[in-house]
Amino acid sequence: MNIVVFGAGGRAGRQAVAEAHRRGHQVTAVVRDPAGHSDLADVQVVAGDVTDAVSIAEAVAGHDAAISAAVDLAVPPHHFFTTSSRALATGLVKAGVRRLVVVGLASIMPGASGAPLMDEAGYPNEYRSFYLGHAAGLEELQTCDLDWAYMAPAGDFDHNGTRTGHYRLADHGDPASRISYADFAIALLDEIEAPRHHRAAASVREV
Protein backbone atom coordinates (compact mmCIF):
# COMPACT_ATOMS: atom_id res chain seq x y z
CA MET A 1 0.00 0.00 0.00
CA ASN A 2 0.93 3.66 -0.29
CA ILE A 3 0.68 5.17 3.19
CA VAL A 4 1.25 8.76 4.26
CA VAL A 5 2.21 9.57 7.86
CA PHE A 6 1.67 13.08 9.20
CA GLY A 7 3.81 14.02 12.18
CA ALA A 8 6.40 11.50 11.05
CA GLY A 9 9.17 13.21 13.01
CA GLY A 10 7.62 12.55 16.43
CA ARG A 11 7.93 9.41 18.53
CA ALA A 12 4.65 7.82 17.49
CA GLY A 13 4.92 8.96 13.88
CA ARG A 14 8.49 7.77 13.53
CA GLN A 15 7.53 4.29 14.74
CA ALA A 16 4.53 4.22 12.40
CA VAL A 17 6.86 4.99 9.49
CA ALA A 18 9.25 2.24 10.60
CA GLU A 19 6.47 -0.33 10.99
CA ALA A 20 4.93 0.51 7.61
CA HIS A 21 8.32 0.26 5.93
CA ARG A 22 9.01 -3.03 7.76
CA ARG A 23 5.84 -4.44 6.21
CA GLY A 24 6.89 -3.47 2.71
CA HIS A 25 4.56 -0.51 2.18
CA GLN A 26 5.53 2.61 0.27
CA VAL A 27 5.69 5.39 2.86
CA THR A 28 5.53 9.16 2.58
CA ALA A 29 6.66 10.85 5.80
CA VAL A 30 5.20 14.33 6.21
CA VAL A 31 7.04 16.78 8.49
CA ARG A 32 7.19 20.54 8.79
CA ASP A 33 10.90 20.73 7.86
CA PRO A 34 12.40 17.78 5.94
CA ALA A 35 15.92 19.20 6.41
CA GLY A 36 15.66 18.39 10.10
CA HIS A 37 14.76 14.74 9.56
CA SER A 38 17.58 13.25 7.51
CA ASP A 39 17.40 10.17 9.77
CA LEU A 40 14.06 9.14 8.22
CA ALA A 41 15.77 6.79 5.81
CA ASP A 42 14.34 4.64 3.01
CA VAL A 43 11.08 6.60 2.78
CA GLN A 44 9.98 9.71 0.93
CA VAL A 45 10.10 12.72 3.22
CA VAL A 46 8.06 15.79 2.24
CA ALA A 47 7.12 19.10 3.82
CA GLY A 48 3.49 19.49 4.81
CA ASP A 49 1.11 21.25 7.15
CA VAL A 50 -1.54 19.09 8.82
CA THR A 51 -3.63 22.18 9.53
CA ASP A 52 -3.88 23.13 5.86
CA ALA A 53 -6.27 21.18 3.64
CA VAL A 54 -4.46 22.08 0.41
CA SER A 55 -1.12 20.91 1.81
CA ILE A 56 -2.75 17.68 2.98
CA ALA A 57 -4.38 17.01 -0.39
CA GLU A 58 -1.04 17.44 -2.13
CA ALA A 59 0.73 15.10 0.31
CA VAL A 60 -1.85 12.29 0.14
CA ALA A 61 -2.51 12.31 -3.59
CA GLY A 62 -2.03 8.78 -4.92
CA HIS A 63 -2.01 7.17 -1.48
CA ASP A 64 -4.32 4.53 -0.06
CA ALA A 65 -4.50 5.63 3.58
CA ALA A 66 -3.16 8.13 6.08
CA ILE A 67 -1.94 8.09 9.66
CA SER A 68 -1.87 11.27 11.72
CA ALA A 69 0.48 11.46 14.68
CA ALA A 70 0.89 15.22 14.37
CA VAL A 71 0.99 17.67 17.24
CA ASP A 72 2.24 21.23 17.60
CA LEU A 73 2.88 22.17 21.22
CA ALA A 74 3.48 25.79 20.23
CA VAL A 75 -0.20 26.19 19.31
CA PRO A 76 -3.13 26.14 21.77
CA PRO A 77 -4.35 22.50 21.84
CA HIS A 78 -8.00 23.22 21.06
CA HIS A 79 -7.05 25.26 18.00
CA PHE A 80 -4.50 22.75 16.73
CA PHE A 81 -6.57 19.60 17.06
CA THR A 82 -9.82 21.05 15.73
CA THR A 83 -8.07 22.74 12.83
CA SER A 84 -6.06 19.66 11.92
CA SER A 85 -9.12 17.38 12.10
CA ARG A 86 -11.08 19.67 9.79
CA ALA A 87 -8.14 20.02 7.40
CA LEU A 88 -7.57 16.25 7.29
CA ALA A 89 -11.25 15.64 6.57
CA THR A 90 -11.24 18.18 3.73
CA GLY A 91 -7.83 17.37 2.27
CA LEU A 92 -8.17 13.59 2.30
CA VAL A 93 -11.61 13.67 0.71
CA LYS A 94 -10.35 16.06 -1.97
CA ALA A 95 -7.54 13.62 -2.80
CA GLY A 96 -9.85 10.59 -2.76
CA VAL A 97 -8.29 9.01 0.34
CA ARG A 98 -10.93 7.65 2.71
CA ARG A 99 -9.03 5.80 5.46
CA LEU A 100 -7.47 7.76 8.33
CA VAL A 101 -5.97 6.40 11.54
CA VAL A 102 -5.28 8.99 14.25
CA VAL A 103 -2.96 8.67 17.24
CA GLY A 104 -5.16 9.51 20.19
CA LEU A 105 -4.89 10.22 23.89
CA ALA A 106 -5.83 7.93 26.78
CA SER A 107 -7.14 10.79 28.92
CA ILE A 108 -10.29 11.22 26.83
CA MET A 109 -11.06 7.51 26.52
CA PRO A 110 -13.57 5.85 28.88
CA GLY A 111 -12.08 4.56 32.12
CA ALA A 112 -13.35 1.71 34.27
CA SER A 113 -16.22 3.90 35.48
CA GLY A 114 -17.35 4.71 31.94
CA ALA A 115 -16.39 8.36 32.34
CA PRO A 116 -13.35 9.74 30.51
CA LEU A 117 -10.13 8.91 32.35
CA MET A 118 -9.47 12.59 32.89
CA ASP A 119 -12.68 12.83 34.94
CA GLU A 120 -11.97 9.83 37.17
CA ALA A 121 -10.87 10.43 40.76
CA GLY A 122 -7.15 10.88 41.19
CA TYR A 123 -6.33 11.29 37.52
CA PRO A 124 -3.66 14.00 37.00
CA ASN A 125 -5.13 17.03 35.29
CA GLU A 126 -2.29 19.52 35.00
CA TYR A 127 -2.49 19.08 31.22
CA ARG A 128 -6.28 19.22 31.02
CA SER A 129 -6.25 21.85 28.27
CA PHE A 130 -4.29 19.36 26.14
CA TYR A 131 -6.81 16.62 26.93
CA LEU A 132 -9.71 18.87 26.01
CA GLY A 133 -7.98 19.82 22.77
CA HIS A 134 -7.74 16.15 21.81
CA ALA A 135 -11.40 15.67 22.72
CA ALA A 136 -12.41 18.58 20.51
CA GLY A 137 -10.39 17.15 17.63
CA LEU A 138 -12.17 13.81 18.02
CA GLU A 139 -15.53 15.58 18.00
CA GLU A 140 -14.58 17.15 14.67
CA LEU A 141 -13.77 13.73 13.23
CA GLN A 142 -17.17 12.47 14.31
CA THR A 143 -18.82 15.01 12.00
CA CYS A 144 -16.78 14.17 8.87
CA ASP A 145 -17.28 11.60 6.12
CA LEU A 146 -13.93 9.82 6.44
CA ASP A 147 -13.55 6.18 7.47
CA TRP A 148 -11.47 7.00 10.54
CA ALA A 149 -10.17 5.17 13.58
CA TYR A 150 -8.94 6.94 16.71
CA MET A 151 -6.34 4.73 18.42
CA ALA A 152 -5.15 5.68 21.90
CA PRO A 153 -2.81 3.98 24.37
CA ALA A 154 -4.86 2.58 27.26
CA GLY A 155 -2.67 4.52 29.69
CA ASP A 156 0.55 6.03 28.44
CA PHE A 157 3.61 5.21 26.36
CA ASP A 158 6.62 3.40 27.73
CA HIS A 159 9.18 5.84 26.36
CA ASN A 160 12.03 3.36 26.79
CA GLY A 161 10.04 0.29 25.80
CA THR A 162 11.13 -1.96 22.96
CA ARG A 163 9.16 -3.80 20.30
CA THR A 164 7.66 -7.09 21.51
CA GLY A 165 5.51 -7.56 18.42
CA HIS A 166 2.32 -7.82 20.48
CA TYR A 167 -0.53 -5.69 21.79
CA ARG A 168 -4.17 -6.12 22.71
CA LEU A 169 -7.24 -3.97 22.54
CA ALA A 170 -8.59 -2.86 25.91
CA ASP A 171 -12.17 -2.59 27.10
CA HIS A 172 -11.35 0.70 28.82
CA GLY A 173 -8.49 3.00 29.68
CA ASP A 174 -6.12 2.18 32.51
CA PRO A 175 -3.77 4.86 33.92
CA ALA A 176 -1.26 2.16 34.95
CA SER A 177 -0.98 0.67 31.46
CA ARG A 178 2.15 1.27 29.39
CA ILE A 179 2.92 0.29 25.81
CA SER A 180 5.99 0.96 23.69
CA TYR A 181 5.71 3.24 20.69
CA ALA A 182 6.87 0.36 18.49
CA ASP A 183 4.10 -1.98 19.65
CA PHE A 184 1.53 0.80 19.38
CA ALA A 185 2.64 1.30 15.77
CA ILE A 186 1.73 -2.33 15.08
CA ALA A 187 -1.85 -1.54 16.10
CA LEU A 188 -1.87 1.51 13.82
CA LEU A 189 -0.71 -0.47 10.80
CA ASP A 190 -3.10 -3.32 11.53
CA GLU A 191 -5.91 -0.76 11.35
CA ILE A 192 -4.62 0.32 7.94
CA GLU A 193 -4.19 -3.17 6.52
CA ALA A 194 -7.25 -4.87 8.05
CA PRO A 195 -9.56 -2.23 9.55
CA ARG A 196 -11.58 -3.27 12.58
CA HIS A 197 -12.70 0.14 13.76
CA HIS A 198 -14.78 2.37 11.53
CA ARG A 199 -15.59 5.87 12.75
CA ALA A 200 -14.74 4.62 16.23
CA ALA A 201 -12.13 4.96 18.98
CA ALA A 202 -10.16 2.13 20.59
CA SER A 203 -7.69 1.73 23.45
CA VAL A 204 -4.48 -0.23 22.94
CA ARG A 205 -2.44 -1.82 25.70
CA GLU A 206 0.44 -4.19 26.27
CA VAL A 207 -0.16 -7.95 26.30
Secondary structure by P-SEA (a helix, b strand, c coil): cbbbbcccccaaaaaaaaaaaaaccbbbbbccccccccccccbbbbbbbcccaaaaaaaaccccbbbbccccccccaaaaaaaaaaaaaaaaaaacccbbbbbcccccccccccccccccccccccaaaaaaaaaaaaaaaaacccbbbbbbcccccccccccccbbbbbccccccbbbcaaaaaaaaaaaaaccccccbbbbbbcc
